[in-house]
Amino acid sequence: MISECRTHFALQSEEGNIIGLKFALPNLPNVKDGNVMATRKFTPEELRAITRLAKQWGKIVVRHAFGEQGPGLDVDLAQMEEVAYAAAQGLTAGALEEATSQQGQQLGEQQSCPQCHKLCPVTPDERPILAKGGAFQLREPKCHCPTCRRDFFPSASATQARRARLQPDDHPQDSVRDR
């Protein structure tokens, strides 16, 4: 365990040591029927630790919004809730933008075209996404094959050189992957 961290909002055990949480997953995708599946889910304790960390950030937000003395007596609960809601939306956007960006970087600079297998450059295609906690900008990896004259999104399994499978309830005309 690391104990030299001086950050006042780092998670600490009751003994005062920094809790070492490892959230990074190995880069070994679980592949079923050619589709990448999640490799594991977070445990309830890991999710509680993330909640405790975000709660500490909430204290920083209050100091930033209202100053070192905190909200004055003229600030009502609705105003405090407005600040908390804005902070939650920002935390959601920041976490999802960073996580999806890091995930996209793992693809590398080029991906093979699913049709002709020619290596094509990976470029980010930004679009707004509405998630449970608010909106964020997704920098989705996108490739364009000049030979096939098509765009493709290399988020489907690299072991499969065909289109990403649709869920049984999806319809091909609704698929965002087939743009």
N, C-alpha and C positions, 0 to 999 in steps of 0.2 A: 504494500500500500504506500502511496505517496503521501508524505506529510508536510512537504515544504510549501505547498500552495498557500499563498497569502490572500487569495481572492475571498472577500468576505461573504460571497454568496455560494461558494463551493459547498457541496454536500459533505457533512462531517458526521462521523459516528458519535455515540455518546462519550467515547473516550477522547474525542477531539481530533481523531485521525480523518483524513480525507477518504471518502468512500470511493474506491476505484471501480467505476462501472464501465463495462465494455459493451458498447452497443453496435460496433461495426461487425458486419456479417462477413464470412469468408466469401470470396468471389468464385464460388462453386455452385452454379445454378442447379436446382432440382428440375429435371426435364421429364415431363410425362406427355406422351403423344406429340413430342416435338415442341411443346410449349413450356416456357419458363414458369416455374411455380415458386411461391415464396418458400424460403428454406427453413424459416422458423418464425414463431410469434413471440412477442415480448411477454415475459411473465408478469403477473399482477404486481410483484414487488418492483420490477424494473420500471413499470409504468408509474407506480407510486413515487419512485425516486425522481422520475422526470417531472411529475407534478410538484414535488417539493422544490426542485430546482426552479421551475417556472414561478412558484410562489415567492421565492427569494427575489426573482427579477421583478415581481409585482411591487415589492418594497422599494426597489430602485425607481420604478416608474412613478410611484407616489412622491418620492423626493424630487424627481425631475418636474412633475406636474405642479406640485404645491409648495416646493421649497423644503428646506431642512426642518422647519417647524410643523410641516404637515398642513392639511386643509384647515382653514379658519372656521370659526363658528358659523359663518355666513354660507358655507358650502353644504348643500344637502346631499342625501344619499343618491338621488338621481344624478347629480353631477359627478359624484364619485364613481357611480356605475358607468357613466359615459366614458370616463377616463379608463376604467378597467376593460370595458368593451373594446375601445380603440387599441389598448395594449394587447389584448388577446388576439385581435385581428392582425396586428403587426407581428406578433410572435408566430402565429400560424403561417402568415405569408413568408416570413423570414426562414422558418424551419423547412417549409415545403419547397421554397425556391432553392435553398442550399442543398437539401437532400436530393432533389431531382437533378440539380446541376451536377453534383458529385457523381450520381448514378450515370448520367449521360456521358461524363468524361471517361468512364470506364470502357466505353465503346472504342476509344481510340480515334484517330484522325480519318480513317477510311473503313468502309464496310463493303462487303461483296453484294452486288445487285442480285436479288432473288431470282431474276429471270436469266440474265446472261453471265452472271458471276464476275463481271468486271468490277474492280475496286473503284469506289466512288467516294468523294470527300464528304465527311459528316459536317454539317453546319447546323447551328441552332435555329429553330423556327419558334418565335415567341408567340404565345397566345394566352389570353386570360382563362383561368380555370376557377370555378366556384367549388370550394371544398366545404366540409362541415363547419370549419371555424372561420371561414371568410374566403375572399378571393385572393389569388396570387398569380404571378406571371410564370407560366411553364415555358422553359427553354427546351423544347422537345427536339431531340436529335432528328435531323432530316437529311436525306441523301437524294441527289438527282443523278440519274444515269443518262448521259448524253446518247449512248448507243440505243437504249430502249425508249428514250424520251419519256421517262416516267419518274415520279417521285416515289420514294419509299421511306418508311420509318423503321429503323433497325431495332425496335424494341422487342420484336418477336425473337424466338430462339435462334441463335446463330447456327445451330445444327440443322436447321430446316431451311431449304432454299425455296419455300413457297409462301403464300400469303399467311398472315397470322390467322389462326382459327377464330371463328366467331362463336360467341356463346349461343346455345340453342335458341334463346329468345331474340337474338339480334337478327337484323335483316341486312343483307349486303349493302343496300342503298343507305343505311344508317351508319355504316362503319367509318370511323375517322381514320383508320389505318389505311384505307384504300384511296386516299386523296390523289 
